[in-house]
């Protein structure tokens, strides 16, 4: 690869980490409503939640997702989570987790996603750079004990991802990607809380 082939870093985000966008979830409706003991609402077979590709709109979120343009989710329209942290939770609980049951949107492998809280970052999965701003932790809720695994609610604290807003329009797809950050991000580890 020549220097002409090197990707150009987005302004203010000089640090590059190779990651994998392992899963993308866009759900048109909430499935965890009411009491966990009543169980989750069923999926709609006419609208698959796992996607190969998602479209994002600046300040609005993922097109077709339940949080798209939702005023109650300002600065929290997209949740990015690290698979390594969820795998640590599964090991701690002695089970294989169904990570999709966590209902996060973008599942990354290869970087400590929790380090993105309060930080600007960008992802490029081959369709151009999509800029994000990480805001607050995606704190787990009581549904995690019921839908993910007993004890997941407590075990996921500090490993449940980051609530973000896209700051540019773009597209993400499953597969190899580049994470751009202002400072180096630890590789695929999440400290135990």
C-alpha positions as protocol buffer text, in pm:
chain_id: "A"
residue {
  index: 1
  type: UNK
  ca { x: 0 y: 0 z: 0 }
}
residue {
  index: 2
  type: UNK
  ca { x: 141 y: 338 z: -93 }
}
residue {
  index: 3
  type: UNK
  ca { x: 93 y: 659 z: 101 }
}
residue {
  index: 4
  type: UNK
  ca { x: -157 y: 766 z: -169 }
}
residue {
  index: 5
  type: UNK
  ca { x: -367 y: 461 z: -72 }
}
residue {
  index: 6
  type: UNK
  ca { x: -365 y: 543 z: 300 }
}
residue {
  index: 7
  type: UNK
  ca { x: -703 y: 661 z: 429 }
}
residue {
  index: 8
  type: UNK
  ca { x: -718 y: 1023 z: 532 }
}
residue {
  index: 9
  type: UNK
  ca { x: -804 y: 1078 z: 897 }
}
residue {
  index: 10
  type: UNK
  ca { x: -1117 y: 1280 z: 966 }
}
residue {
  index: 11
  type: UNK
  ca { x: -1040 y: 1626 z: 1109 }
}
residue {
  index: 12
  type: UNK
  ca { x: -948 y: 1604 z: 1477 }
}
residue {
  index: 13
  type: UNK
  ca { x: -947 y: 1221 z: 1480 }
}
residue {
  index: 14
  type: UNK
  ca { x: -589 y: 1112 z: 1396 }
}
residue {
  index: 15
  type: UNK
  ca { x: -584 y: 772 z: 1574 }
}
residue {
  index: 16
  type: UNK
  ca { x: -683 y: 469 z: 1368 }
}
residue {
  index: 17
  type: UNK
  ca { x: -790 y: 130 z: 1502 }
}
residue {
  index: 18
  type: UNK
  ca { x: -892 y: -162 z: 1282 }
}
residue {
  index: 19
  type: UNK
  ca { x: -1218 y: -307 z: 1412 }
}
residue {
  index: 20
  type: UNK
  ca { x: -1499 y: -530 z: 1295 }
}
residue {
  index: 21
  type: UNK
  ca { x: -1862 y: -425 z: 1279 }
}
residue {
  index: 22
  type: UNK
  ca { x: -1985 y: -768 z: 1385 }
}
residue {
  index: 23
  type: UNK
  ca { x: -2361 y: -702 z: 1406 }
}
residue {
  index: 24
  type: UNK
  ca { x: -2603 y: -421 z: 1327 }
}
residue {
  index: 25
  type: UNK
  ca { x: -2950 y: -405 z: 1483 }
}
residue {
  index: 26
  type: UNK
  ca { x: -3228 y: -168 z: 1380 }
}
residue {
  index: 27
  type: UNK
  ca { x: -3563 y: -242 z: 1537 }
}
residue {
  index: 28
  type: UNK
  ca { x: -3871 y: -47 z: 1427 }
}
residue {
  index: 29
  type: UNK
  ca { x: -4036 y: -96 z: 1767 }
}
residue {
  index: 30
  type: UNK
  ca { x: -3958 y: -139 z: 2132 }
}
residue {
  index: 31
  type: UNK
  ca { x: -3969 y: -502 z: 2241 }
}
residue {
  index: 32
  type: UNK
  ca { x: -3893 y: -452 z: 2610 }
}
residue {
  index: 33
  type: UNK
  ca { x: -4202 y: -274 z: 2741 }
}
residue {
  index: 34
  type: UNK
  ca { x: -4386 y: -320 z: 3065 }
}
residue {
  index: 35
  type: UNK
  ca { x: -4266 y: -571 z: 3321 }
}
residue {
  index: 36
  type: UNK
  ca { x: -3986 y: -814 z: 3237 }
}
residue {
  index: 37
  type: UNK
  ca { x: -4184 y: -1099 z: 3394 }
}
residue {
  index: 38
  type: UNK
  ca { x: -4443 y: -1052 z: 3116 }
}
residue {
  index: 39
  type: UNK
  ca { x: -4178 y: -1123 z: 2854 }
}
residue {
  index: 40
  type: UNK
  ca { x: -4062 y: -934 z: 2549 }
}
residue {
  index: 41
  type: UNK
  ca { x: -4287 y: -851 z: 2260 }
}
residue {
  index: 42
  type: UNK
  ca { x: -4232 y: -1085 z: 1964 }
}
residue {
  index: 43
  type: UNK
  ca { x: -4023 y: -981 z: 1667 }
}
residue {
  index: 44
  type: UNK
  ca { x: -4203 y: -878 z: 1352 }
}
residue {
  index: 45
  type: UNK
  ca { x: -4105 y: -1135 z: 1086 }
}
residue {
  index: 46
  type: UNK
  ca { x: -4180 y: -882 z: 810 }
}
residue {
  index: 47
  type: UNK
  ca { x: -3911 y: -647 z: 946 }
}
residue {
  index: 48
  type: UNK
  ca { x: -3585 y: -827 z: 1038 }
}
residue {
  index: 49
  type: UNK
  ca { x: -3391 y: -652 z: 1314 }
}
residue {
  index: 50
  type: UNK
  ca { x: -3042 y: -773 z: 1222 }
}
residue {
  index: 51
  type: UNK
  ca { x: -2915 y: -588 z: 918 }
}
residue {
  index: 52
  type: UNK
  ca { x: -2615 y: -617 z: 689 }
}
residue {
  index: 53
  type: UNK
  ca { x: -2620 y: -239 z: 642 }
}
residue {
  index: 54
  type: UNK
  ca { x: -2778 y: 61 z: 814 }
}
residue {
  index: 55
  type: UNK
  ca { x: -2827 y: 421 z: 707 }
}
residue {
  index: 56
  type: UNK
  ca { x: -2760 y: 697 z: 961 }
}
residue {
  index: 57
  type: UNK
  ca { x: -2875 y: 1058 z: 967 }
}
residue {
  index: 58
  type: UNK
  ca { x: -2693 y: 1330 z: 1158 }
}
residue {
  index: 59
  type: UNK
  ca { x: -2863 y: 1410 z: 1487 }
}
residue {
  index: 60
  type: UNK
  ca { x: -3145 y: 1161 z: 1420 }
}
residue {
  index: 61
  type: UNK
  ca { x: -2999 y: 809 z: 1441 }
}
residue {
  index: 62
  type: UNK
  ca { x: -3044 y: 491 z: 1238 }
}
residue {
  index: 63
  type: UNK
  ca { x: -3315 y: 509 z: 973 }
}
residue {
  index: 64
  type: UNK
  ca { x: -3587 y: 257 z: 1064 }
}
residue {
  index: 65
  type: UNK
  ca { x: -3482 y: 217 z: 1427 }
}
residue {
  index: 66
  type: UNK
  ca { x: -3716 y: 279 z: 1722 }
}
residue {
  index: 67
  type: UNK
  ca { x: -3502 y: 570 z: 1846 }
}
residue {
  index: 68
  type: UNK
  ca { x: -3475 y: 749 z: 1510 }
}
residue {
  index: 69
  type: UNK
  ca { x: -3566 y: 1119 z: 1560 }
}
residue {
  index: 70
  type: UNK
  ca { x: -3707 y: 1044 z: 1908 }
}
residue {
  index: 71
  type: UNK
  ca { x: -3690 y: 1360 z: 2122 }
}
residue {
  index: 72
  type: UNK
  ca { x: -3661 y: 1152 z: 2438 }
}
residue {
  index: 73
  type: UNK
  ca { x: -3335 y: 1008 z: 2303 }
}
residue {
  index: 74
  type: UNK
  ca { x: -3144 y: 1324 z: 2218 }
}
residue {
  index: 75
  type: UNK
  ca { x: -2773 y: 1235 z: 2236 }
}
residue {
  index: 76
  type: UNK
  ca { x: -2868 y: 868 z: 2268 }
}
residue {
  index: 77
  type: UNK
  ca { x: -3016 y: 763 z: 1934 }
}
residue {
  index: 78
  type: UNK
  ca { x: -2749 y: 498 z: 1864 }
}
residue {
  index: 79
  type: UNK
  ca { x: -2588 y: 255 z: 2108 }
}
residue {
  index: 80
  type: UNK
  ca { x: -2244 y: 117 z: 2027 }
}
residue {
  index: 81
  type: UNK
  ca { x: -2121 y: -180 z: 2232 }
}
residue {
  index: 82
  type: UNK
  ca { x: -1801 y: -384 z: 2240 }
}
residue {
  index: 83
  type: UNK
  ca { x: -1844 y: -757 z: 2194 }
}
residue {
  index: 84
  type: UNK
  ca { x: -1543 y: -830 z: 2415 }
}
residue {
  index: 85
  type: UNK
  ca { x: -1720 y: -670 z: 2713 }
}
residue {
  index: 86
  type: UNK
  ca { x: -2035 y: -875 z: 2652 }
}
residue {
  index: 87
  type: UNK
  ca { x: -1827 y: -1192 z: 2616 }
}
residue {
  index: 88
  type: UNK
  ca { x: -1662 y: -1109 z: 2952 }
}
residue {
  index: 89
  type: UNK
  ca { x: -2011 y: -1083 z: 3103 }
}
residue {
  index: 90
  type: UNK
  ca { x: -2100 y: -1426 z: 2962 }
}
residue {
  index: 91
  type: UNK
  ca { x: -1786 y: -1581 z: 3107 }
}
residue {
  index: 92
  type: UNK
  ca { x: -1851 y: -1419 z: 3446 }
}
residue {
  index: 93
  type: UNK
  ca { x: -2205 y: -1561 z: 3444 }
}
residue {
  index: 94
  type: UNK
  ca { x: -2096 y: -1900 z: 3309 }
}
residue {
  index: 95
  type: UNK
  ca { x: -2311 y: -1882 z: 2996 }
}
residue {
  index: 96
  type: UNK
  ca { x: -2302 y: -1798 z: 2628 }
}
residue {
  index: 97
  type: UNK
  ca { x: -2492 y: -1471 z: 2595 }
}
residue {
  index: 98
  type: UNK
  ca { x: -2728 y: -1393 z: 2311 }
}
residue {
  index: 99
  type: UNK
  ca { x: -2572 y: -1050 z: 2253 }
}
residue {
  index: 100
  type: UNK
  ca { x: -2861 y: -947 z: 2027 }
}
residue {
  index: 101
  type: UNK
  ca { x: -3090 y: -965 z: 2333 }
}
residue {
  index: 102
  type: UNK
  ca { x: -2904 y: -662 z: 2472 }
}
residue {
  index: 103
  type: UNK
  ca { x: -3082 y: -456 z: 2200 }
}
residue {
  index: 104
  type: UNK
  ca { x: -2774 y: -245 z: 2117 }
}
residue {
  index: 105
  type: UNK
  ca { x: -2739 y: -112 z: 1762 }
}
residue {
  index: 106
  type: UNK
  ca { x: -2372 y: -137 z: 1660 }
}
residue {
  index: 107
  type: UNK
  ca { x: -2166 y: -431 z: 1789 }
}
residue {
  index: 108
  type: UNK
  ca { x: -1792 y: -374 z: 1748 }
}
residue {
  index: 109
  type: UNK
  ca { x: -1500 y: -610 z: 1797 }
}
residue {
  index: 110
  type: UNK
  ca { x: -1145 y: -488 z: 1844 }
}
residue {
  index: 111
  type: UNK
  ca { x: -1165 y: -173 z: 2058 }
}
residue {
  index: 112
  type: UNK
  ca { x: -1267 y: -77 z: 2410 }
}
residue {
  index: 113
  type: UNK
  ca { x: -1595 y: 97 z: 2326 }
}
residue {
  index: 114
  type: UNK
  ca { x: -1639 y: 216 z: 2685 }
}
residue {
  index: 115
  type: UNK
  ca { x: -1342 y: 452 z: 2626 }
}
residue {
  index: 116
  type: UNK
  ca { x: -1557 y: 645 z: 2376 }
}
residue {
  index: 117
  type: UNK
  ca { x: -1779 y: 801 z: 2644 }
}
residue {
  index: 118
  type: UNK
  ca { x: -1773 y: 1178 z: 2609 }
}
residue {
  index: 119
  type: UNK
  ca { x: -1552 y: 1155 z: 2300 }
}
residue {
  index: 120
  type: UNK
  ca { x: -1589 y: 1227 z: 1929 }
}
residue {
  index: 121
  type: UNK
  ca { x: -1516 y: 928 z: 1706 }
}
residue {
  index: 122
  type: UNK
  ca { x: -1586 y: 803 z: 1356 }
}
residue {
  index: 123
  type: UNK
  ca { x: -1645 y: 467 z: 1189 }
}
residue {
  index: 124
  type: UNK
  ca { x: -1576 y: 380 z: 827 }
}
residue {
  index: 125
  type: UNK
  ca { x: -1690 y: 38 z: 704 }
}
residue {
  index: 126
  type: UNK
  ca { x: -1610 y: 111 z: 341 }
}
residue {
  index: 127
  type: UNK
  ca { x: -1891 y: 355 z: 258 }
}
residue {
  index: 128
  type: UNK
  ca { x: -1725 y: 669 z: 390 }
}
residue {
  index: 129
  type: UNK
  ca { x: -1674 y: 811 z: 737 }
}
residue {
  index: 130
  type: UNK
  ca { x: -1968 y: 843 z: 978 }
}
residue {
  index: 131
  type: UNK
  ca { x: -1888 y: 1078 z: 1267 }
}
residue {
  index: 132
  type: UNK
  ca { x: -2032 y: 1020 z: 1615 }
}
residue {
  index: 133
  type: UNK
  ca { x: -2018 y: 1179 z: 1956 }
}
residue {
  index: 134
  type: UNK
  ca { x: -2019 y: 939 z: 2250 }
}
residue {
  index: 135
  type: UNK
  ca { x: -2224 y: 1069 z: 2540 }
}
residue {
  index: 136
  type: UNK
  ca { x: -2325 y: 856 z: 2837 }
}
residue {
  index: 137
  type: UNK
  ca { x: -2298 y: 490 z: 2928 }
}
residue {
  index: 138
  type: UNK
  ca { x: -2574 y: 265 z: 2798 }
}
residue {
  index: 139
  type: UNK
  ca { x: -2670 y: 147 z: 3143 }
}
residue {
  index: 140
  type: UNK
  ca { x: -2833 y: -195 z: 3153 }
}
residue {
  index: 141
  type: UNK
  ca { x: -3191 y: -230 z: 3272 }
}
residue {
  index: 142
  type: UNK
  ca { x: -3378 y: -499 z: 3465 }
}
residue {
  index: 143
  type: UNK
  ca { x: -3479 y: -659 z: 3135 }
}
residue {
  index: 144
  type: UNK
  ca { x: -3121 y: -788 z: 3102 }
}
residue {
  index: 145
  type: UNK
  ca { x: -3172 y: -1035 z: 3389 }
}
residue {
  index: 146
  type: UNK
  ca { x: -3480 y: -1172 z: 3216 }
}
residue {
  index: 147
  type: UNK
  ca { x: -3385 y: -1165 z: 2847 }
}
residue {
  index: 148
  type: UNK
  ca { x: -3005 y: -1201 z: 2850 }
}
residue {
  index: 149
  type: UNK
  ca { x: -2917 y: -1409 z: 3160 }
}
residue {
  index: 150
  type: UNK
  ca { x: -2978 y: -1406 z: 3534 }
}
residue {
  index: 151
  type: UNK
  ca { x: -2726 y: -1161 z: 3683 }
}
residue {
  index: 152
  type: UNK
  ca { x: -2670 y: -975 z: 3353 }
}
residue {
  index: 153
  type: UNK
  ca { x: -2818 y: -650 z: 3485 }
}
residue {
  index: 154
  type: UNK
  ca { x: -2541 y: -616 z: 3743 }
}
residue {
  index: 155
  type: UNK
  ca { x: -2264 y: -780 z: 3536 }
}
residue {
  index: 156
  type: UNK
  ca { x: -2321 y: -551 z: 3237 }
}
residue {
  index: 157
  type: UNK
  ca { x: -2259 y: -231 z: 3434 }
}
residue {
  index: 158
  type: UNK
  ca { x: -1964 y: -56 z: 3275 }
}
residue {
  index: 159
  type: UNK
  ca { x: -1971 y: -296 z: 2976 }
}
residue {
  index: 160
  type: UNK
  ca { x: -2309 y: -224 z: 2816 }
}
residue {
  index: 161
  type: UNK
  ca { x: -2191 y: 27 z: 2557 }
}
residue {
  index: 162
  type: UNK
  ca { x: -2210 y: 398 z: 2487 }
}
residue {
  index: 163
  type: UNK
  ca { x: -2512 y: 607 z: 2388 }
}
residue {
  index: 164
  type: UNK
  ca { x: -2419 y: 821 z: 2088 }
}
residue {
  index: 165
  type: UNK
  ca { x: -2547 y: 1055 z: 1823 }
}
residue {
  index: 166
  type: UNK
  ca { x: -2433 y: 1046 z: 1464 }
}
residue {
  index: 167
  type: UNK
  ca { x: -2288 y: 1383 z: 1366 }
}
residue {
  index: 168
  type: UNK
  ca { x: -2288 y: 1310 z: 992 }
}
residue {
  index: 169
  type: UNK
  ca { x: -2503 y: 1119 z: 747 }
}
residue {
  index: 170
  type: UNK
  ca { x: -2368 y: 790 z: 622 }
}
residue {
  index: 171
  type: UNK
  ca { x: -2385 y: 416 z: 610 }
}
residue {
  index: 172
  type: UNK
  ca { x: -2236 y: 131 z: 812 }
}
residue {
  index: 173
  type: UNK
  ca { x: -2216 y: -231 z: 710 }
}
residue {
  index: 174
  type: UNK
  ca { x: -2113 y: -555 z: 876 }
}
residue {
  index: 175
  type: UNK
  ca { x: -1747 y: -641 z: 823 }
}
residue {
  index: 176
  type: UNK
  ca { x: -1403 y: -483 z: 861 }
}
residue {
  index: 177
  type: UNK
  ca { x: -1405 y: -117 z: 960 }
}
residue {
  index: 178
  type: UNK
  ca { x: -1184 y: 163 z: 1083 }
}
residue {
  index: 179
  type: UNK
  ca { x: -1245 y: 340 z: 1412 }
}
residue {
  index: 180
  type: UNK
  ca { x: -1105 y: 695 z: 1418 }
}
residue {
  index: 181
  type: UNK
  ca { x: -1051 y: 864 z: 1756 }
}
residue {
  index: 182
  type: UNK
  ca { x: -882 y: 1172 z: 1900 }
}
residue {
  index: 183
  type: UNK
  ca { x: -663 y: 960 z: 2132 }
}
residue {
  index: 184
  type: UNK
  ca { x: -558 y: 594 z: 2117 }
}
residue {
  index: 185
  type: UNK
  ca { x: -827 y: 352 z: 2235 }
}
residue {
  index: 186
  type: UNK
  ca { x: -738 y: 30 z: 2419 }
}
residue {
  index: 187
  type: UNK
  ca { x: -785 y: -280 z: 2207 }
}
residue {
  index: 188
  type: UNK
  ca { x: -1089 y: -492 z: 2273 }
}
residue {
  index: 189
  type: UNK
  ca { x: -1077 y: -500 z: 2649 }
}
residue {
  index: 190
  type: UNK
  ca { x: -1311 y: -368 z: 2908 }
}
residue {
  index: 191
  type: UNK
  ca { x: -1202 y: -340 z: 3269 }
}
residue {
  index: 192
  type: UNK
  ca { x: -1409 y: -532 z: 3518 }
}
residue {
  index: 193
  type: UNK
  ca { x: -1617 y: -286 z: 3722 }
}
